[in-house]
């Protein structure tokens, strides 16, 4: 399975700068040309390289996160007839949102609203997303009403749920906070509502505020406290400079000088994994060491299916080594001799960092 994140925000917030410093693909906005930027992040995981030090594979393959960066939003973007509406459709299929909010002053980069106000900017974007989602809910209500009128019992329950979402969105509150039972959320799953997705707020600050944030970022943190929003402090311009450095040691020195422990890409990925309840497991052999992304709680056959559907269909058993055990004993043979290689069946719940060898027969 892959993880896909959509980057949203007003114009001139630093969205594309952030995209360029975390994604493999670099883009440059051209005047008058509006299009969604598509890229990937390699998920940083030092455990992969520690495993490779012991088995010397031909290659190391990290897990990846797909990114969709849409053009900057503005008032009216959520209307179906607006030019930006088609770009919002690009992030409907994403798993999570990265909402970039401007938290820096600049005499050379004008603010679309005339002043820096992160809380106002967040509310503008939220409003436009709610308007779009409300339109989708209203259209489904019309379709569902026809089923209710012909006596469809299931349609009545769907209608009750949709009306709760309609009222919630009309109050300009995101779908993710709607007061519905968890099992009833399935009734809106087919619409892929944008405001139903988990969100990471990225406060794009000036270089001097990279480590501690500033008054702007603290205003935003206070505003999202009640919705349990995840807030990250990132200086996109500084991160872009760090990303240009090819030498790892130079990057570490740059980070230390800025008072940072890790690059912004690490914070974005780890937060997205936590929000979406994801983890990684590994496969390791002479050809490659590879990380795979799964949901926490997945069984061994389900994890095998992430590699290939045939492995899940013909699953027999999984041979499992815990990452720490493998690093300690250094070889599969030594793990086996120490009783640290486990043979697990279909009910085994895969743990974060497990090294799996899948036995199957199709």
Secondary structure, DSSP 8 states (H G I E B T S, - for coil): --EEEEEE-BTTSSHHHHHHHHSSS-----TT----EEEEEE---HHHHHHHHHH--S-EE--EEEEEE---B-TTTTSTTSTTHHHHHHTTT-SEEEEEEEE---SSS--TTSS--HHHHHHHHHHHHHHHHHHHHHHHHHHHHHHHHTT-HHHHHHHHHHHHHHHHHHTT--GGG----GGGGGGGGGGT-GGGSEEEEEEEE-GGGTTT--HHHHHHHHHTGGGT-EEEEE-HHHHHHHHH---HHHHHHHHHHTT-SS-HHHHHHHHHHHHTTEEEEEEE-SS-EEEEEEETT-BHHHHHHHH-HHHHHTEEEEEEE-HHHHHHH-SHHHHHHTT-EEEE-TT-B--TT-EEEEEE--
